[in-house]
Amino acid sequence: MAKELHHFINGAKVSGASGRTLGVFNPNTGEVTAQTPLASADEVRAAIASSAAAFPGWAATNPQRRARVMFDFKRLLEDNMDELAEMLSSEHGKVIADSKGDIQRGLEVIEFACGIPHLQKGEFTEGAGPDIDMYSMRQPLGVCAGITPFNFPAMIPMWMFGVAIACGNTFVCKPSEKDPSVPLRLAELFMEAGAPAGVLNVVNGDKEAVDTLLTDPQVEAISFVGSSAIAEYIYATGAAHGKRVQAMGGAKNHAIIMPDADLDRVVDDLIGAGYGSAGERCMALSVAVPVGKETGDRLIEKLIPRVESLKVGLSTDADADYGPMVTAEQRDKVAGWIDRGVEQGADLLVDGRGFELQGYEGGFFIGGSLFDNVTPDMDIWKEEIFGPVLSVVRAETFEEAAKLPSEHQYGNGVAIFTRDGDAARSFASNVNVGMVGINVPIPVPLAYHSFGGWKRSAFGDTNQHGTEGVKFYTKVKTVTSRWPTGVKEGSSFVIPTMK
Ligand code: NAD
């Protein structure tokens, strides 16, 4: 019997009241294990009202007390790591080690959030005019909302609410309907860490819930991570309703492999970054671009046996390289992209379609696939596949290779593998992509730096977490002050001043 999930509003579990639900699967077996309630606009408004009521008290709580909640929450995340990882794997399908990585990366944002008082201090100029002081402060915005994807159900909610709440905002999270249990549990743990009711609410739902968040006048800012078409819609709709919006979208991350690269290490990196977590990562390396025929031939020769021997297994199998995909629909979509690649003339060297795990035929598994001779006119180069498929696009020269990520519609991450410092430096400076790895396959910035792609990988202009995140979740007020002793006869301070 599938369990009924809930919302988490004003410090308590709240049953869904809309009568609409969506099944959550165990991707290992294909069974429906839970039903996610899909909130009506009224239920979302109740969550917004709870966060709005909590805002004045939380904003007035001094920053070090807010930080103490973050410290306690971090400890609770560590204490509950195993339980959270099992819960995450059972709905997402990624192996336990990847689930722990997902939680750990979110936890690191909470660690960063513990130090946010330092970034919120503002600036002060003594004597900006005669007996005049000028200072600025970073104030919280109010109720902020986050809409998150299925692929990092722990890390991405924490990217958002960790920074927003430490800055003094209150938050409504609308997680992916495909794997909502971890975000719900995070909200419980956050309360246990000492956050007052309403500071963090979680509502489950679909477009109706999202549209309510995008249009409700009490919501000041929207953070979104998901696919680009939805990101663009979120950005346009949220901005039209006067909100700050940061909306991260899809990706097509290239690895440029120079002739002098250490190919054994490159292959290790491509296997981890291309196929890990079944390729369901926005920073997955999905295109390899060897420079020169010889590099390409050697790369393919080394890749084929490694892709063929990938171990696809249960999300609970510690020896598996990756587990099932999140849903049958996602798995079938990936298989459809492989069909398309073959139709358009790419060479399918390893075919993962039709893979079944013995005893788990209902699970959403797919084997690893490898394409060679993919060209930029093919859809499998132009579009995001979001599955365990690596496309090799061959380039004659470094210039030709470097153009590919720069000219692609997406600009999330990119990597170059080389021993040539000049080539790497010039590539990092000039490539039209937001996050660059030099001999690093998945260049995800750490919590105290900022995460964000370019072009159709991100709409809006402020990145997630780090100082950019603090800027997104705060507004600057600047005060110019003079006390009566400073008001001397004949003194004035007029802006702009000519003196
Ligand atoms: P998705 O766009 O389907 O869903 C993301 C969120 O949007 C979910 O909460 C969903 O309920 C909501 N949503 C879906 N359709 C909607 C609609 N029509 N109107 C309003 N809201 C809607 O994305 P997904 O499949 O959950 O996640 C995978 C995608 O996310 C991939 O494209 C991946 O590249 C991207 N992603 C990007 C980053 C990044 O930082 N750039 C990080 C992780 C994932």
Residues whose N, C-alpha, C, O or C-beta is under 5 A from the ligand:
A	BS01	NAD	I147 T148 P149 F150 N151 K174 P175 S176 E177 G205 D206 K207 V210 V225 G226 S227 S228 I230 M248 G249 G250 A251 C282 S457
